[in-house]
Amino acid sequence: MRKILLFLLIPSALFLSAQSADSLLALLKNEKNLENIPALQNQISDTYKHSDPEQMQKFAILALNNAKKYKSPYQQAIAYQNIGTSFLIFGDYDKALRNFDISEKILLKITSDHKEIKETLAKTLGSKGVAHSEQNNYAKALDNDFEALKIYEETKNELQISKLYNNIGVIYKSIDDKEKALQYFLKANKISKNKDEATFAASASNIGLIYLYQNKLENSKKYFDESFGSYQKNENPRALGELYNNYSQYNLSKGQVDEAKANLKNAEREFLSIDDKFGLSYTYLFLGEIFFNENNLGESLKFANKSLELAKELELTETTMNVEKLLSEIYDKKGDQQQALSHLKNYDIEKEKFDIVRNEQQRLKTELNFQYEKEQLEKRENASRERLKGFFIIALVGVFLLGTFLYYRNREKQKTILLQKQLAEFEHKALHLQMNPHFVFNCLAAISAFVMQNGKDEAIRYLSKFSKLMRLTLEFSKESSITIDKEIEALKNYLELEQLRFNHKFDFKIYKYPEIEDDTAIPSLLLQPYVENAIIHGVVPKEGKGFIDITFQQIDENLICTITDNGVGIERSKMGKTNFVNAHKSMAMEISQKRLETLEQLENKKIELDITELNNNEIVLGTQVLIKLPLEFIKHK
């Protein structure tokens, strides 16, 4: 899914008055007290954050030098904060974080309960959250945002709370939890209405974007228009550029191509005015896609190359991946197969990186949901303990006290069992998420080898089979268990790919006994690593034709999965791995083993795995893998 940049609002300076840069410059010119100069320079720096980040950085550096000269730690902290914000706008997140860290350290050394100092620390933490979020480091971003939120809740600063709600919503959107994201955006929008135009505009833009993803186009347009009206009153080129990008996607959903182009040109103008390379990378990608769909390959190529240059400079994996795919399609249409294949390979590389990022996002989503449930459980437990304390004080009767104690002890025991079950479920989901990128990586490696070794027709046939397998894999990634027929379909497709890869070195047969019901469930992609092992370390090293036999049988309340090959056997396979310098270590086998262990915990039923070398009178006949699973069925909704 294409990522469309969401606006991250940088909280306004706490000390900033309604004065403009010009009036502050006049005050600076006439200021007689030299110790007041750093504060004025910091205020001037902050006024430029939405219009001229270079000027913002210039005045922040001047403020820092004077703050050091006049020994003002607080103004030094604000200066480092402003310098970090300027780097954040430029897209240099490492330098931004370095300056925010220095600001935070200075503020923590200032021993004061003054509201202004507390809220300046909160602003620094919120800015760090923005930088971590831009780098896809969502766990750290949330840590910083919630720390800042705690301070603003203590000081009862509703405006800053609304800005942090917006940022937290952006993080949940980034890990594809749109429901939670929408909740935070709506809270930010409600608090900031008629109080802060900038936050209201940002949250409205974000709400419109969520509705656009949900195909609620009228709701989307309504919030985009509200956001646009607010940005007309408050100059913010970066946010306005992103809103124009969002409008273009709305236009395309409505089939309004000319309007989409016009909005993207407006976005380009806004981003260029502040040299926002991040926003430009998306704008140029969108333009490249539109011109490609119009078959204007020259313009499409021009904008695709612009987007690629910026994406590589900023190390934007997803944008780079999408541009490489677009460039491959452009060159394919132009008849330049060499360039098309080159960009397709680049796309595969970036896709592998992006899959790792996406897998980490899904892992984090699971972890955050678990953390949320854990916090709710802890709150309920704390409430239970408080109630128990109250009963103890009020009721001194021993029998009543003993009964109350036993009741709550049993309740806590049930909660502990529930928590252990939840832990097992989340571990199983996390292991399942690890399987998918590993499986895709193996297939991509096979494709790469095949393309290098064979001709165009064979490569196209191979890619066709791979695309079918990818569709199946994407379907399976949504569920930890699938029907047995789907697992068989995926295994068949995988084996056919490996047959092509190894020049029909082996044949195979998959058989399901008739007594097995169609809705019988099996953990998705569970058998693939063992089949892969049978191919790579069993039948491929064998002299002559290999054969792999896979059977599914139901015995009592168990599903028996058997994988048999006529390969070289376990001992010879181990010798081959030992002698081979770059021996392949099957991470998938380890993951599958862990998945079986967590399934055992989850179902509280015995799962058996048995790997045996087959022989007859010391003649090796091959290897057999037997997996015995408790019989489960897919629950139809």
N, C-alpha and C positions, 0 to 999 in steps of 0.2 A: 504494500500500500504506500502510495506517495505521501511523504510527510510535507505538510504545509506549515510554514513557520508560524508559531503563536507568539503574540506580543508579550514580552516580559517587562513589566513596569518597574523602573528604578525609582525607589521612593524619593520624594523631593527632600531637599535639605531642611532640617528642622529649624534652622536659624534664619531661613530666608524670608525676607519681607516681600511686600508687593512691588518693591522698587525694580526698575528695569536696569539693564546693564549700563545704559548711558547715565542714568542718575547716580548709580553707584560709582561709576568712573569719575563723575564730577565730585562726589564726596571724597573719593580717594585722593584726588588732586589737591583738595583743600584741607585734608586731614593734617593737623599739627601734632597730634599725639602719635608718635611712631609705633607704639605698642598696639594701636588699633588697626594698623595697616594689614597684618596677616588675616584678620577676620574679614575685612572689606575685600581683600583679594580672593579669599575663599568664596564669599558670597557672589562676587563677579564670575568666578569660575563656574559656580553652580548654575547661573543664569544661561550659560552657553551649552548646557548638556544636551538640549534638544535641537540646537541649531548649528553649533560649530565646535565639535570636540577638540579641534586643534587649539582654539582659543581657550577652551576649558582647561586643557592640559597646561598651556602656557601660564595662565594665572595661578593654577594650583601649584606649579613648581615655584613661582615667585612667592606664593604664600608659605610654602614649606621652608624655603631659605630664610625668610624673615621670621617665621615662627621659631626656627632653630636659633636665630640670632638673638631674639628677644625672650628665649626660653619659655615658650608657650606650648606645653605638650598637647593640650586639647586642640589647638589650631593645627599642630603638626598632624594629629590623627585625622582631622577633617581634610587636610591637604592630601594626605596619602589616600584617603577615601575618594576624593575627587580625581586624583591621578588614576586610580584603579578604575573608576567609572569611565574615564576617557578611553582607556585601553579596552574596556568591555565593549564600548561602542565600536571601536576599530576592529573588534574580533580577536584581539590578542589576549586570550583568556588566562594564560599562564602569568603574564605580567600583571594583569588585573588582580589575580588572586594573591600574588606576592605583595602588592600594595595594600590590599584589604587585610592580609594577615598582619602586616606591620601596624596598620591602624588599630586593629583589634587588640594587639599586644599593648600598645600605648594606653588605650582606653581602660584595659583591665588593671593597669598599674595605678590609674587615677582613683584613689580611694574616696569616692563621693557617692552619695545617694541622690544627687541632684537629678531631677527628671530629664533635663536636657542632655546630660552625659549618658544616662541610661539609654535614651532614645537614639543617641548618636551611635552607641554600640549596637543597638538593634538594627539600625540602618546598615551598618557595616556587615552584620551577619546576613541580612536580607540580600545585600549586594553579592556576597559570597555565594549565596544560594542561587542567584541568577547565573553567575559564572559557572558553577558546577552543573547547573541544568543545561546550559549551552554546550557543555562538554559531554553530555549524556551520563554524568555521574549523579544519578537521581537520588541515591541514598544519602550522599553528603548534602545535596541540595535541600532535601527534606529536613535533615538534621538542623541545618542552619536556619531554615525558614521557621521551624517550630520553636527554636531557641528565641528568635526575634519575636515571634508571635507571643510567647510567654511574657516578654518584657513589655510589649505594647498592651497586653491585657492587664498587666499590673498598673501601667500608667493610664489605662482607659483611653487610649488613643484610637478612636474608631476609624479614622481615615487611614492610618498606617495598617491597621488590622485588615481593612478592605483590600489594600494593595497586596498584602501577604496572602490573603485568600485567593487573589487572582493568580499569584505566582505558584501557589500550591496546586491550584487547578491546572495550570500549565504542565506541571510535573506529572500529575495523574493522567492528563491527556497524552503525554509523551510515552507513558508505559501502557497506553491503549486501554485505560480504565475511564471511558468517556462518561459513565454515570456519575462517578465521584467527581470528575473534573467539572461537569455541569453543575453539581451541587455547590462547589466552591465558587464558580464563576457567578452563579445567581446570588449567592450571599454577598460577594464583593459588589455586584451591581446594585443590590438593594441598599447596602450601607452607604455607598458613594453617591447615590442619586441626590441631586440638588445640593451636594456638599463638596464634591471634588470632580470636576469635569474630566480630568485626565484619567483617573481610575475608572470612572463611569464609562468613558469611551473605550478603554482597553478591555474591560470585562464584557461590554456589549459586543465588541468585535469577536472576542473569544466564544461567547454564547452563540453568535451567528455562525461561527465556524463549526461548532458541534452540531447545530441544527442542519448545516450543509452536509456534514457526513451522514446524518440520519435521513437525508433527502426530504427534510421539512423546509422546502425552499422559501415559502412565504414567511415563516418564522425567521429563517436565516436573513432574508432581505430586510425585514423589520429591524432587527438588531444591528445589521450593518449600517443601515441608514441612521439609526440613533448614534452609533459610534462616529459616523462621518460628520454629523451635525456638531458633535462635541469637539472633534478635531479641528473644525473650522474656527472655533473660538480659541483653541490652544495650539500653538505651533509645535509640531512634533513630527519632523520628516520621516523618522524611522518607523514610527507607528502608522503614519498615514500611508507610507509605501507598502507596509504589510497589509493594510486594509485594502488598498488597490489590488494587491495580489489576490486577496480573498474574493473581492468583487469579480475578478476575472474568472475564478473557478465557478462562481455562481452563474456568470454569463454563459460559460460553456455548458453547464448543466441545463440551461434554458435554450441552448442552441444559438446563442447570440455571439457569434464569432467576432464580428467587427467591434462590438462593445468590449469584448474581452481584450482585444488588441489595444484598444484605446486605454483601458484601465492599466494594462501592463506598461504602456508607454508612460503613463502618469507615475506608476510605481518606480520606473527607471529614473525619472526626473528627481523624485524625492530621495531615492537612495544615493544617486550621484551627488546630490547637494551636500551630503555628509560623509561620502565615501564609505557607505555601508556595503561591504563586499558580501556579507552573509545574505542580506536581502536580495542583492543583485543576482546572486547565483541562482536563486529560485525564479526570479523574474525572467532571466535569459533562458532557463530550462523550459518554462511555460511557453515562451515565444517560439522556441525551437520546435516544441511539440505541435503547436498550432500550425506553423508553416509546413511542417512535415505532413500533417493531415491534409493540407491544401496542395500537396505535391510541389511546393516551392522549395526544392532541395537546397538551392543556393543560400537563401535566407535562413533556412533551418540549420544548415551546417555552420553558418556564421554565429548564430546565437548559441548553438550547442557547444562550440569551441570556447566561446566567452564564458559560459557557465562552467565548463570543465576546468578552465584555468583558475577560476575563483575557488571552485570546490576543492581542487588539489591544494591550493595555497592555504585554505582554511582547514584542510583535512576533514572534509564533510563526506563521510563514507556513503551515506544513502544518496546524496545528490550525485556524487561521482558515479555510483552504480547506475543510476537512472540515465545519466548523460551518456555513459559508455554504451548502454543498450540502444539509446536513440541514435548515436553515431553509427553503430553496427547496422541499424535498419536503414539509415540514410545511404551509407556506402553500398549496401545490398541493392537498394533501388537504383543507384547510379551504375551498378554493374561492376563495381570495384570489389571483387570477392576477397582479395588479399587484405584490404583495409577493413572490410566487414568482419572477417575472421579475427583479425588482430584486436578490434574493439570488443568482439564477443568474448575473447579470452580475458581481456581486461575486466569486462563485466562479470565474468565468472569469479575472478579474484576478488573484486569488490563485493560480490554477492556473498562470498564465503565470509568476508569480514562483517558484512551487515547481518548475516545470520547469527554470528556470534553476539553482536550487539543486541539483536532482537531477542535472542535466547536469554541474554542477561536481563533484558527488560521484562520478559515474561517471568523469569525467576524472581526478579525484584517485586513484580506485581503480586505473585504468590506470597512472597515474604512479607510484603506490606499488609496484605489482607490477613495473613496469620498474625502479624503484630497487632493489627487493629482488634482482632478477636481476642488476642491475649490481654490487651489493655482493658477491653470490656469485661473479661473474666476477672481480672485483678480488681477492677472497680466494684464488681458485684461481691467479690470475696471480702474486700475492705468494708463494704457496707454490711456484709454478714457479720464480720468481726465486731463492728460498732454496735450492731443490734444485740449481739451476744453479751457484750460488755454492759449494755444497758439493762438487760435482763438480770445479769449477775448482781448489779447494784440494787435493783428494785426488789428482786425476789431472792430471799435468803433461805427459802425452803429447800432443803436438800434434794428431795425427790424431783421437784420441778427443775432445779439446777442440773441434776444428773440427766433428766430426760432431754432438756434443751441441749446439753453438751453432746449426748449421743446422736441426737437429730442432726446437729450441724456437722459432727464428725463424719457421719454417713454421707451427708450432702457434699462435703469436701472430697471424700473418697470418690464419689461419682464424678465430680468435676475433674479430678486427677485422671481417672480412666478416660474421660471424654477428651482431655487435653492430649493424653498419650495417643489416642486414636487419631486425633487431628494431626499430630506430629507425623505419624506414620503415613497418613494420606498426603500431606504436603511433601514428604520426602519422596514418595512414589511419583507424584506429579513432577517434581524437580528432576528425577532420574529420567522420566519419560521425555521431558523437554531436552535433555542432553542427547537422547537417541537420535532425534530428527536431524540436527545439523551434522552429526557424524555420518548418518546414512546418506544424506545429500552429498557430503564431501566425498564419500566413496564412489558414488555415481559420477560425480564431476571428474574425479581422477580417471575413472574408466573411460569417460567420453574423451578427455584430453589425450589419453594414450591411443585410443582408437582413431581419432582424427589425425594424429601424427603418423599412424602406421598404414592407413587405408585411404582409398580414394573418396571422391566427393559423394557418389551415390550411396556408398556404404555408410558414410558419416551421416548423411541425411536420414537414412533408415534408422540408424542408431539413435540420432537425436529425437526422431519421432517417438520411438519406444520410451526414451528417457522422459519426454514431455508427459507422456501418459503416466509414467511412474511418479513424476513430480506432482501431478494432479492428485493421485491417490495419496501420496505422502502428506500433502497439504490438508486433504480431508481428514486424514488420521490424526494430524497434529492437534486437532480440536478435542480429541477424546483420548483417555488413557486406555480404553478397551474398545474393540471393534468386533463385528461379526466374523465368524470363521471364514465365510466365503470371501470377504474383503481381504483378509490376511492371505488366503490362497491366491487371490488375484494379484496382490502385490508381490508375493513370492514368485509366481509364474513370470511376471513381467521382469523381475530382477534376474531370474535365472536365464531368461531369453537374452537379456542384455549381456550377461557374462558369457553365454554361448557365443555371441557375436564377437565379444572381446577376445576370447581365447580360441577363435577359429573352430568352433564346434568340437572342442577337445572332449566334451562330455555330453551325455544325454541325461534327461531327468524324467521323473514321473511323480505326480502329486495325487494322492488318493484319499478321499474322505469316506468313511464307512457310512452306509445309508441311514443308520439309526441316529446319527448326529443331527440335531435340530438346526434349522437355518439361523435362528437367533442365538445360537451358542456363542458366548463371548470369549475373546482371547486378548491379552495385552498387545497393543499394536506394535508391530515391528520387533516382537520378542524373538522370533526364530531367525530373522535375517542374519545376525552375527554368526550363528552356528552354521547356517548354510554357506555364508561367506568363507568361514574357516574350512568347511568341507571342500570348497572349490580351490582356494588358494593353497592350503597345506595338505589336501588330500588327493584330489584327482588331477590337478595340474602337474605336480611333480611325477605322476605315474606314467610309465611307458604304456602307450596304447590308449584305447578309448576308456573314458571314465563314465561312471553312472551314479546319479544321486536319486535316492528314493525317499519321498516324504509321505508319511501316512498320519491320519488323524483318526483316532478310535475312541469310543466311549465305553468305559468299563465301570459299572456301578455308578457312583457319583463323581467320577473323575474323567478328565479329558487327557488322553495319552497322545503326545506328539512325538513322532519318531523320525529322525533324520539319519539315513544310512548311506554311506558311500563305499565304493570299491577301491579307495585310494591306497596310499602307501602306509597308512596306519599311524598310530600315535607316536611310537618310539622313533621311527624314521623321520617323521615330521619334526620332532624335537631336535634331532641331530641336524636336520637341514637348517632350522632356525639358529642353532648354536654356531654353525659354520658360516652362516651368512652375516656379514659384518653389520649391515643396516637392517637387522631383523625387525620385522613389523610387530609392534606390540599392540594387540587388539584392545583398544579402549572400550569398544562396544561389548566385548565379552565380559569385561569387568562390570560395565553398566548393567548388562543383562543379569549378571549374577546378583548385583545389588537390588535390581528390580524384583527378582524372585524372592529375595530375603524380605523386602518391604511388603510384598504381596502376602507373604506368610504372616507377617505381623498384622496386616490390615484385615485379612479374612479369618485369622486365627485357625487356619487349616494347614496341614502339612503339604508342602510342595517338594517334589523330588526331582533331582537332576542327576542323571547317570551317563557318563561318557565311557564307552568300552571299545577296546580294540578287538576286532573280530579275527579269529584265526582258526585253522584246521590243521592239526598235526604240525604246529609251529610254522605254518604257511599263513602269512598275513593276508586277510581277505578284505580289510577295510576298517572303518570306524562307525560306531553307532552312538547317536546322542538321543537319550530318552528323557522327556520332560513330562512329569505328571502334575496336572493342575486340577484344583477343585472345580467342579462343573458350575459355570455361571452363565447367565443369559443377559442379553442386552435389554434394558428396560425401555420400552417404547413410550414416548410422551404422548 
